[in-house]
């Protein structure tokens, strides 16, 4: 049918040529947001403002399938991610996604995916084609003995030797085209404060089942969630056992050496701004795992907080770990950061800090975010560097 004929037909059916794509997209958006509910063709047609028969015809012309079949695809896509999570039985997933029963769900799943849900999960558990979208999830995988198949790579997370064979899919954020061309079977990404049904998460799920870590959970929960999804629970348990034993031994020896001295975790960026790391990221290792004394004021900081040089004295810390803050790994940023550190060290207020006067500042600027990423691999390395900073 010609474009003019299409337009004539749309007009006869009460549709505007210029807004038809928007009307169809509105029904797509509705399916994405309400896929777990009972949805009919008539309901979707009403959203588009079209007669049901006409709506079905134009939908097929644009998407090569009927609206209801598209809805089934949306539900199956969400089922893949739910199956990957591994915390719910197929029966519960089937009902929660709008399928009448688990057998109908299984038939539809197999017709679209080519495998029954149980076999599909088994294949996912053994795949090596895992894409990691940030340093946090890469660190989790490395702790489980897995090198990601594809990952966001940059010099901020300095593990080039371990990631040299990894397929790069972006420098600081994933490039969707590169990620799509990589054809991963699992995508892992960190949680964020976006809505669960964000456009970005929808796009990721269209490429491969996506495990999105909950922003509010701690790193141990993240670690267990990834381990469960890729059948590495035993490896996770072994790793955690070694970590906890290391923490116990270190906490006793450190206490004997420094007593009640307080260590401040201080970050600096390429603009010379200073930030105190709180009780989550690095603080979770020093103040929670090792049980070291928390400097005055840090108890009220969750993630991080910007401070002035003048305010640093109020934290009354006997030791300082100085590291980069929001460093992107680029050469120009590295030069700017080095210059700002030089300026900081030359300032009189810095020189008057107790930790500076006593030579108890340990400089980690050159390590980028190797120790600051919220994952077990980085935390284990941080234990070593804390021990080194105290004994040096």
N, C-alpha and C positions, 0 to 999 in steps of 0.2 A: 504494500500500500504506500502511495506517495505521501510526502510530508503534508501536502495540501489536503489530501483525502483524510489523513490522520486528524488534521486540525478540524475539518468539517465534521468528522464523526464525534470528536471530543465536544465540539460546540453543541451538537444535537443532544449529547448526553449530559449537558450541563457543566462541562469542564472548560477551563481556560487553558489554551495551549501553553501559555507562559508559566503556569503554576502547576501543571500536571505532575512534573517531577517532584515538586515540593509536597504535593498531596500524597503521592506514593511513598515518599520518604517519611512522611508523618505516620503512615501505617507501619513502616519498618521500625521506626523509633518506638511505636506503641508495642510492637511484638517484643522488642529487646527489653523493654521495661516491665512488661506484664506477661512474659512467656510462661510463668507458672500458673496463670489463670486460664479458665475456659474462654477461648476466643473463637468467634465464628466469622465466616466470610462476610456476613451481613454487617457485623459490628465494624469490621475493618473498612468496608465500603462506605459506611456512614461517616467514619472518620475522614475518609477521602472526599466525601461529598459526591459520590458517584453511585449509579445503579450497580447492584452486585454483579450482574452478568458482565457489564462493561468494565467494571473494576477488575474482574478476573482476567478479562482479555488483555487489557493494557498492562496489568501486572506481569502476565506471562511474557508479553512482548518485551518488557524491560528486564526481567530477571530470569527468564527461561524456565520458570516453574510456577505453579499456582501459589496463591498466598498461603494456603494451609500447608503445602509442602515446604515453603520457605520457613513457616513457623516451626515445623518439625526439625528443620536444619538448625534453627536457633536453639531449640531445646536440646538437641543432640550435642551441639557445641558446648553448651553449659554442662551437660552430663559428663563430657570428657574431662573437664576441669574438676568436677565434683568427684569423679572416680579416681582421678590423680591424687586428690587430697587423702583418700583412703580412710576416712572416718565414718562413712555412712554406707549401709548396705544398699544394693541396687534397688531393692523394693522401695526404700524410703526416697531415694533419688527419683525414681519413676513417678511416684505420687506427687512429690514436691514440684516436679517440672510439668505437671499437667497431663501426664499419661494416665489412662484409665486403670491399668494394672501393669505389673512388672513384666508379664509375658508379651504384652503388646509393645512395651518399651524395648524389650530385648529384640523383637522382630524388626522394629523400626531402626534400632541401633545397628543391627547386623546388615540391614539392607543399605544403609548409608556408609557405614565404616568398613564393612566386609568381614568383621569379626564380632562375635558375641561380646557383651560387656566384660565378662570374666577373662576372656582371652586377650581382649584389648588391654586390660589392666596388666596382665602378665607381660605383654610386650613392652608396655611403658616402663614397668619395673626393671627391665633389663636393657633398656636403650642406652646407647652412649651418645646420642645426638641431643645433648642438653645445651640450651642457650642461656647464658647468664647475662642479665642486663645491667649489672652494676657490681662494684667491688664487694659489697656486702654479701651478695649471694655467691660470688666467685670464691670468697673466703670459706663459706660453708662447704662448698663442694670440695675444695682442696683439703679441708679437714677430714672429709669422708674418703679421701684417697682418689678423688675423681677430678680430672682435668676437663673443664667444659669444652664441648665441641666448638662452640662459637661464643663470643663474649665481647662486651664493651671493654676496650683496652686503651690505657693511656699511662703516662709516666708518673701519675699521681700515686698509683698503687704499684710499687716497685717490685714486681715479680716477673720481669721479662724472661728470666731463665726458665721459669716454670710454665710460662704461657706462650712460649715462642712458636708452638705449633697450633695454637688456637686460631680459629677463623675470626678475624676482626669484623664487627658489625657496627662500629661506631667508635668515636673517640671519647666523648663525655656522656652522650645519650645514644640509645640505639637508633640507627637509621632504618626505617621500616622496610625500605626496598632491599637493603642488604640482609636484614633479618628474614624477609620472605624468601629471598634467593637461597639462603642457607638451608631452608627446609628442616628446621629442628623438629624433633618429636615431643619435646618438653621445653617450656620456657619458664624460668624462675626469675622473679623480680621482687624487689623490696616493697613493703607496704607504704602507703602514703595517705594523706588526708583527703584524697579525692573520693568522690562517690563511687560506690561499688560498681555501678553501671557506667563508668566514665567511658568516653569515646576511645581513649587510648587502650583501656583494658579490653574493650570490645574488639578493637583491631588486633590485639595480641592473641586473643582467643580464636580469631578467625585464621591465624597462622598455625597455632598449635595449642594444646591444652596448657593453660598458664597457672602456675602456682604463685600467688601473690601473698607475701608474708604480711601479716597484720602489724601495722605500725605500732600498736599499743603493746604487743607482746615483747618479752625479753628475748635475748639472743639464744638462750637455752631452748625456749619453745620453738623459735625459728629453726634451730638445728634439728630438733626432733621431727618437725614437720617435713623438712626436706628429706631427712633420712627415711621417713615412712613412705614418702612418695616414690623414692627410687630404690626401695628395698635394701636400705643400708642401716637398719636399726642396730644390728650387732656391731658394726663399725663405729656407729655413733656412741654406743654404750662403752666400748673399749676406749675411745678417745676421751670421753668425759671422765672415765675412771682415772686415766693418766693425768688429766688436767687437775682434777680435784686433789689427787695425791701431791702433785707439784705445788699447788696452792697451799696445802697444809704445811708442807716442809718449809716453803718460803716464808709464810706468815710468821712462823716461830723464829726463824733466823733473822728476819728483818726487824722484828720487835726487839730482839736482843741487841741489835746494832744501833737502832735509831730511837728506841723508846717511844715516847709520845710525840715525836716530831711530826709535823704536818707537811704533806706534799701537795703543792698547788699545780694543777694541770693548766698551763697557759698556752693559748694559741695566738698567732700573729698572722695577718694576711698581707697581701702585696700592697695594700694601701696604708700599712702601718697600724691598723686597728687591732686592739687587743681583746681577746675573748677568753673567758674562763670556762673550761669544760666542767659540767656538773656531774650528777650521779648516774647518768645513763652510760653512754659510750665508754670512754676510758675510766671514768669514775666507778663504773660497775666492777671493774677489775681491782682497782686500788682500794676503794672504800667499802665495797661489799664483799668481794671474794677474799682479798687479803686482810680486810678488817683494819686498815690503817686509819689514823686519825684524820678527820675531815677539817680542813681549814675553816676558820670563822667565815660565815656567809655562804659557803658552798652548799650547805644543807638545804638552802632555799632555791638552788639552781637544779633544774631537771636535766636539760640537755646542754645549753651553753648560754652565756650572758656577756654582752659587751661591757668592758670596763675602761676607765681612763688609767693612765699611769699613776696618777695621784691616788686613785682608789685602791691600787694594789696593796699599799701598805696596810690597809684596814683588814686584809685577810690574814695577816700575821702567820705566814707560812715560813717554815724553816728551810724548806727545799722547794725547788721549782723544776718541773719538766717543761721545757719550751719546745713547741712544735708548730707546724704550719696549720693554718685554718682556711678551709675552703680553697685548697690549692688545686689547680687544674692540670698541673704537670707540664705546662708549656714553658718553653725556654725563656720567653720574655717575662713571664710571671716569676720564674725562678730568679732571674736577675733582679727584678723589683723587690722580691721578698728578701734576698740577701742584703740589698741596700737598706731596707727598713730595719732589719735585724742589727745591722751596723750602727744605724742611727739610734736605735733603742739602747744598745750597749754604751753609747757615748753620753747618754743623758744623765744628769746629776741625780734625778729622782730614782732612776733605775739602780744606780750605784749605791744608793742609800738603803735599798731593801736588805733585810737581814740575810736572806738566802744568797744574795749577790755578794755582800760583804764577806761572808764566810766561805765563798767558793762552792756553794751547793746548788748551782744551776746546771742542769744537764741538757745540752742542746741537741734536739732531734729534728731540727729544721730540714736537714738533708734527706730524711727518710720519707718525705711526703706524707701520704696517709696510710703507710704500711701498718702503723700501730693504732691509728684512730678509727679504722673501720669497725663497725659493730658486728663482728663475727668471730667464731672460735679460733680461726687461724691467726688473725691479728692479735687476739687476746693472749694466745699462747706466746707469741713473739714479744708482746708487751711485758709479760712476766719476766722474760729474760733481760729485757732492757731496763726494767725497774731494778732488778737485782744488780745489774752492772752499774747503774747510776748511783746506787747506795754504797757499793763496795769500791768504786773508783775514787 
